[in-house]
C-alpha cells in the first residue's frame, strides 16, 4: 500500500534551523520521493518501507536535541503527483 506522509519538525531550541535542515537532508538522501514547501516536507512510498525508514530518521533527529515536536500526517494514497485543478 502506498502512502503520503506530511512532516513538520520543530526543535524547541535556538539553533532549530540546523536540525530541521539535517532532517530534510536525511529524507532527501533516501530512496523515497520527497517534496518540500516552506511549511512542511512530504515523503511518499510503500507503507512498510517508508514507516521503517521514518522511525529511524525521527529517532536520530530526536537524539540530537533536548525537546522537539514532530507533526506527522499520513494519507493512505500516493499524492505525489497532485496538481490543483482550480
C-alpha positions, 0 to 999 in steps of 0.5 A, a space after each residue: 500500500 502506498 502512502 503520503 506522509 506530511 512532516 513538520 519538525 520543530 526543535 524547541 531550541 535556538 539553533 532549530 534551523 540546523 536540525 530541521 535542515 539535517 532532517 530534510 537532508 536525511 529524507 532527501 538522501 533516501 530512496 523515497 520521493 520527497 517534496 518540500 514547501 516552506 511549511 512542511 516536507 512530504 515523503 511518499 512510498 510503500 507503507 512498510 518501507 517508508 514507516 521503517 525508514 521514518 522511525 529511524 530518521 525521527 529517532 536520530 533527529 530526536 537524539 540530537 536535541 533536548 525537546 522537539 515536536 514532530 507533526 506527522 500526517 499520513 494519507 493512505 494514497 500516493 499524492 505525489 503527483 497532485 496538481 490543483 485543478 482550480 
